[in-house]
Amino acid sequence: ATTRNGKSVILYAEDNGLGMDLERYGDQLFKLNCVFHKHPEVKGFGLYIRRTQIKSVRGRIWARSKVDRGSTFYVEFKHLPA
């Protein structure tokens, strides 16, 4: 879903999956090779790459999450025409 905030658009997506303990791991969330679950296909590149791409267009990304309840990821695209 999306919402407008002034001249910015915020895209957000939520799930009801495993969630993450952001108080414990929040500072590592968008770092390269950081993995928070023991799924065999997880490599720890996805969030790092997304953050790099979003920052390259002057946007920002952040998350809210609760263990065993899911996560919501937000991407803000700034300076868009009103």
CYANA upper distance limits for C-alpha pairs under 8 A (distance plus 0.5 A):
  1 ALA  CA     11 LEU  CA      6.31
  1 ALA  CA     12 TYR  CA      6.05
  1 ALA  CA     13 ALA  CA      7.03
  2 THR  CA      9 VAL  CA      7.22
  2 THR  CA     10 ILE  CA      5.96
  2 THR  CA     11 LEU  CA      4.89
  2 THR  CA     12 TYR  CA      6.68
  3 THR  CA      9 VAL  CA      6.28
  3 THR  CA     10 ILE  CA      5.79
  3 THR  CA     11 LEU  CA      7.18
  4 ARG  CA      8 SER  CA      6.33
  4 ARG  CA      9 VAL  CA      5.03
  4 ARG  CA     10 ILE  CA      6.64
  5 ASN  CA      9 VAL  CA      6.53
  5 ASN  CA     10 ILE  CA      7.63
  6 GLY  CA     82 ALA  CA      8.12
  7 LYS  CA     78 LYS  CA      6.90
  7 LYS  CA     79 HIS  CA      5.88
  7 LYS  CA     80 LEU  CA      5.82
  7 LYS  CA     81 PRO  CA      6.81
  7 LYS  CA     82 ALA  CA      6.16
  8 SER  CA     76 GLU  CA      7.02
  8 SER  CA     77 PHE  CA      5.97
  8 SER  CA     78 LYS  CA      4.85
  8 SER  CA     79 HIS  CA      6.30
  8 SER  CA     80 LEU  CA      6.28
  9 VAL  CA     76 GLU  CA      6.25
  9 VAL  CA     77 PHE  CA      5.79
  9 VAL  CA     78 LYS  CA      7.17
  9 VAL  CA     80 LEU  CA      7.87
 10 ILE  CA     74 TYR  CA      7.04
 10 ILE  CA     75 VAL  CA      6.01
 10 ILE  CA     76 GLU  CA      4.87
 10 ILE  CA     77 PHE  CA      6.80
 11 LEU  CA     74 TYR  CA      6.23
 11 LEU  CA     75 VAL  CA      5.61
 11 LEU  CA     76 GLU  CA      6.87
 12 TYR  CA     72 THR  CA      7.23
 12 TYR  CA     73 PHE  CA      5.99
 12 TYR  CA     74 TYR  CA      4.89
 12 TYR  CA     75 VAL  CA      6.75
 13 ALA  CA     72 THR  CA      6.05
 13 ALA  CA     73 PHE  CA      5.97
 13 ALA  CA     74 TYR  CA      7.30
 14 GLU  CA     70 GLY  CA      7.74
 14 GLU  CA     71 SER  CA      6.07
 14 GLU  CA     72 THR  CA      4.57
 14 GLU  CA     73 PHE  CA      6.87
 15 ASP  CA     70 GLY  CA      5.77
 15 ASP  CA     71 SER  CA      6.07
 15 ASP  CA     72 THR  CA      7.03
 16 ASN  CA     68 ASP  CA      8.30
 16 ASN  CA     69 ARG  CA      5.97
 16 ASN  CA     70 GLY  CA      4.48
 16 ASN  CA     71 SER  CA      7.19
 17 GLY  CA     68 ASP  CA      7.07
 17 GLY  CA     69 ARG  CA      6.72
 17 GLY  CA     70 GLY  CA      4.93
 17 GLY  CA     71 SER  CA      7.60
 18 LEU  CA     67 VAL  CA      6.49
 18 LEU  CA     68 ASP  CA      5.10
 18 LEU  CA     69 ARG  CA      6.78
 18 LEU  CA     70 GLY  CA      5.97
 18 LEU  CA     71 SER  CA      8.46
 19 GLY  CA     65 SER  CA      5.96
 19 GLY  CA     66 LYS  CA      5.64
 19 GLY  CA     67 VAL  CA      4.80
 19 GLY  CA     68 ASP  CA      5.83
 19 GLY  CA     69 ARG  CA      6.21
 19 GLY  CA     70 GLY  CA      4.56
 19 GLY  CA     71 SER  CA      5.75
 20 MET  CA     25 TYR  CA      8.15
 20 MET  CA     36 PHE  CA      7.53
 20 MET  CA     65 SER  CA      6.14
 20 MET  CA     66 LYS  CA      6.26
 20 MET  CA     67 VAL  CA      5.42
 20 MET  CA     68 ASP  CA      8.29
 20 MET  CA     70 GLY  CA      8.02
 20 MET  CA     71 SER  CA      7.77
 21 ASP  CA     25 TYR  CA      6.51
 21 ASP  CA     26 GLY  CA      7.73
 21 ASP  CA     65 SER  CA      7.45
 21 ASP  CA     66 LYS  CA      6.74
 21 ASP  CA     67 VAL  CA      6.21
 22 LEU  CA     26 GLY  CA      4.53
 22 LEU  CA     27 ASP  CA      8.24
 22 LEU  CA     29 LEU  CA      8.39
 22 LEU  CA     64 ARG  CA      8.04
 22 LEU  CA     65 SER  CA      7.12
 22 LEU  CA     66 LYS  CA      8.16
 25 TYR  CA     29 LEU  CA      6.85
 28 GLN  CA     34 CYS  CA      7.12
 29 LEU  CA     34 CYS  CA      7.35
 29 LEU  CA     47 LEU  CA      7.89
 30 PHE  CA     34 CYS  CA      8.05
 30 PHE  CA     47 LEU  CA      5.79
 30 PHE  CA     48 TYR  CA      5.25
 30 PHE  CA     51 ARG  CA      7.17
 31 LYS  CA     47 LEU  CA      8.08
 31 LYS  CA     48 TYR  CA      5.96
 32 LEU  CA     44 GLY  CA      6.61
 32 LEU  CA     45 PHE  CA      6.26
 32 LEU  CA     48 TYR  CA      5.95
 33 ASN  CA     43 LYS  CA      6.92
 33 ASN  CA     44 GLY  CA      4.57
 33 ASN  CA     45 PHE  CA      6.32
 34 CYS  CA     43 LYS  CA      8.42
 34 CYS  CA     44 GLY  CA      5.38
 34 CYS  CA     45 PHE  CA      8.19
 35 VAL  CA     42 VAL  CA      7.47
 35 VAL  CA     43 LYS  CA      7.47
 35 VAL  CA     44 GLY  CA      5.64
 37 HIS  CA     42 VAL  CA      8.34
 38 LYS  CA     42 VAL  CA      8.03
 44 GLY  CA     48 TYR  CA      8.01
 45 PHE  CA     49 ILE  CA      6.54
 46 GLY  CA     50 ARG  CA      6.70
 47 LEU  CA     51 ARG  CA      6.55
 48 TYR  CA     52 THR  CA      6.75
 49 ILE  CA     53 GLN  CA      6.71
 50 ARG  CA     54 ILE  CA      6.59
 51 ARG  CA     55 LYS  CA      6.52
 51 ARG  CA     60 ARG  CA      7.74
 51 ARG  CA     61 ILE  CA      6.83
 52 THR  CA     56 SER  CA      6.73
 53 GLN  CA     57 VAL  CA      7.50
 54 ILE  CA     58 ARG  CA      7.13
 54 ILE  CA     59 GLY  CA      5.61
 54 ILE  CA     60 ARG  CA      6.53
 54 ILE  CA     61 ILE  CA      7.66
 54 ILE  CA     75 VAL  CA      8.18
 54 ILE  CA     77 PHE  CA      8.49
 55 LYS  CA     59 GLY  CA      5.55
 55 LYS  CA     60 ARG  CA      6.40
 57 VAL  CA     77 PHE  CA      8.29
 58 ARG  CA     77 PHE  CA      7.73
 58 ARG  CA     78 LYS  CA      7.25
 59 GLY  CA     75 VAL  CA      7.57
 59 GLY  CA     76 GLU  CA      5.86
 59 GLY  CA     77 PHE  CA      5.26
 59 GLY  CA     78 LYS  CA      6.33
 60 ARG  CA     75 VAL  CA      6.25
 60 ARG  CA     76 GLU  CA      5.78
 60 ARG  CA     77 PHE  CA      7.58
 61 ILE  CA     73 PHE  CA      7.71
 61 ILE  CA     74 TYR  CA      6.01
 61 ILE  CA     75 VAL  CA      4.97
 61 ILE  CA     76 GLU  CA      6.88
 62 TRP  CA     73 PHE  CA      6.41
 62 TRP  CA     74 TYR  CA      5.86
 62 TRP  CA     75 VAL  CA      7.28
 63 ALA  CA     71 SER  CA      7.43
 63 ALA  CA     72 THR  CA      6.07
 63 ALA  CA     73 PHE  CA      4.87
 63 ALA  CA     74 TYR  CA      6.46
 64 ARG  CA     71 SER  CA      6.22
 64 ARG  CA     72 THR  CA      5.77
 64 ARG  CA     73 PHE  CA      7.08
 65 SER  CA     69 ARG  CA      7.96
 65 SER  CA     70 GLY  CA      6.31
 65 SER  CA     71 SER  CA      4.60
 65 SER  CA     72 THR  CA      6.70
 66 LYS  CA     70 GLY  CA      6.27
 66 LYS  CA     71 SER  CA      6.99
